[in-house]
Amino acid sequence: MSGFGIHRLPRIVRGQGSYVFDATGKRYLDGSGGPAAFSLGHAHPEINAAINEQLSGFAHGYRYLFTTDALEQLTLVVKERCGGHFQDVIFCGSGSEAVEGALKTALQYFAARGLMRKRRFIGRRRSWHGNTLGALSVSDFQERREAFEGSLLDVAFVSAANAYRPPPGVSSGELTRYLADELDQAIERLGPETVAAFIFEPIVGAAGGVVPAPEGYCRAVREVCRKHDVLMIADEVMCGAGRSGAWSASEHDGAMPDIMCIAKGLAGGYIPLGATLMTADIAAPILEQHGAYQTGHTFTGHTAACAAGVVVQRVIARDRLLERVRIHGARLKEQIREILAGFDEVGDVRGRGYFIGIELVCDRARKTPFPSQRRLSLDVGARCFEDGLICYPCSGNVDGTNGDTVIVAPPYNASDSELEEIVSKLARGIRSALSHSAA
Ligand SMILES: Cc1ncc(COP(=O)(O)O)c(C=O)c1O
C-alpha cells in the first residue's frame, strides 16, 4: 500500500476487537484487518495469553537446535487444514520470505533431481509476491519494481487471470482456455527444460484489487504445469489461512499446488509468521539428496509466533469462523453492491469470503480507469480513514499505473453491526471522494 498522509500518521495506542484507537482517542474500525492480516482483530485475550505463556518460558527455540510444542502443533494444524496435501512446512517471518522459500525450494528440488537448467520462473501480470529481490522479481507491480529494475531475476510474465479485464478480444467463455494455452506457449517458448515454476495468486490481492481466478483456471494451469514438469506455486499470503472462506483458496479452486505460501492471517498478525508448504513429491528428492531445505533463517519457526498461530487456528475452528466468513462474506459483498449500485463509477464488486474488492472506473461501459494523477483509491482510503474506517486502497491494477481499487477484509470475528458500519462508511468515503473528483 502506498500509504496516505504518511508524515502525519496518527499514533495507535490501543486495540479492542475490530477497533483500534489513536492517542487522541479517535476510534477506527479495522475494515481491512490492516493489510488483510488481523484475522481475529486486536487484543484477543486468548492469543495474548498464549504468547505471554510462551515467552515466560523461553525466548525462541532455535530451529536448528530444538523442536518445540508450538512448532509441532502448528505444523500438524496447517497440514490438516490443507487436507493432508502437504508433507512439510517451513515457517518464516513474512509473506516475502514464504515466497522466497517457495522459489528456492523449487530450484533446490530440480537441483536434487540433477536438472540444473530448470532455473526460470514464470509469473503473471498485475501480481504481488513481496519485497525481497526474488519475490519482487516474480511480481508485476510497476511502482514497487521501478527502483530495482536491472537487478531483478529474468522472469517471464503471462496475462493476469481477470474476468472483468480479459485480454482484448477474449470472451468470458474462452478466458480459461486462452490463459492456459498462453502459459503452455510461454513454457514452450522458454523451453520446458529451463522452467522451474509458475507462481500465481489464486485470488490476486494488492496488485489487482481482489481478483479471483475464473472458473476452471487453476485446474487448467495445474495440467499445463504437470505436462511440462514445471512446479505450480500458489501464493496464498493474502487470500489464504481462511480469508476466502475456505482455509485455502486453492482448495476452493479444486487444484492444489506443489508449493504453497501463507502468512498474514496465519498468526492473526500478532507476531510475524509465514510458511512455505511442499508436497511429499517435492520434499523427497530434496531430503534424499541434500538432507535439508536450504532456506532457513535465525527466526524460522519462531516459537511465540507459532504459539500465536496455534491459538488463532484453534479459535477459528472452535468458533466456526470459516463458516461465518463464507456466509457473511457473500452477504457483505451483496450489501456493498447494493449500497454502491447508484454510482456509475463502481465498475466491479468481486471477491470471496472476507476478501472483497471494489473497482472504480470513470466510464463503466468502457471500464476506463480514472487518470492516475487523481489518486482516487488513495483519496477514498484517506476519507474513510478520516471517518474512522480502515480500508485498503490499491492503485495501478489496470496497466501498472492507472486503476483504482479498494479492498475490504474484516476480521473473521467482526460482529454484524461492525460489518454494517463498514458498508455505510465505505459508501460515504466513496461518495465523498467521487463528488470531490467531479468538482
Ligand atoms: C500475495 C502476497 N504475497 C506476498 C506478500 C508479501 O508479504 P509480506 O508483506 O508479509 O512480506 C504479500 C503482501 O502483501 C501478498 O499480498
The ligand as a Tripos MOL2 file, in Angstrom:
@<TRIPOS>MOLECULE
LIG
   16    16     1     0     0
SMALL
NO_CHARGES

@<TRIPOS>ATOM
      1 C1          0.0430  -12.2080   -2.2640 C.3       1 LIG1
      2 C2          1.1650  -11.6680   -1.4360 C.ar      1 LIG1
      3 N1          2.3470  -12.3140   -1.4170 N.ar      1 LIG1
      4 C3          3.3750  -11.8770   -0.6770 C.ar      1 LIG1
      5 C4          3.2820  -10.7340    0.0690 C.ar      1 LIG1
      6 C5          4.4360  -10.2680    0.8990 C.3       1 LIG1
      7 O1          4.1300  -10.4340    2.2490 O.3       1 LIG1
      8 P1          4.9120   -9.5850    3.3710 P.3       1 LIG1
      9 O2          4.4920   -8.1740    3.2160 O.co2     1 LIG1
     10 O3          4.4510  -10.1990    4.6780 O.co2     1 LIG1
     11 O4          6.3560   -9.8060    3.1610 O.co2     1 LIG1
     12 C6          2.0720  -10.0240    0.0920 C.ar      1 LIG1
     13 C7          1.9460   -8.7810    0.8720 C.2       1 LIG1
     14 O5          1.0490   -8.0070    0.7200 O.2       1 LIG1
     15 C8          0.9870  -10.5050   -0.6790 C.ar      1 LIG1
     16 O6         -0.1890   -9.8630   -0.7170 O.3       1 LIG1
@<TRIPOS>BOND
     1     1     2 1
     2     2     3 ar
     3     2    15 ar
     4     3     4 ar
     5     4     5 ar
     6     5     6 1
     7     5    12 ar
     8     6     7 1
     9     7     8 1
    10     8     9 2
    11     8    10 1
    12     8    11 1
    13    12    13 1
    14    12    15 ar
    15    13    14 2
    16    15    16 1
@<TRIPOS>SUBSTRUCTURE
     1 LIG1         1 GROUP 0 **** ****
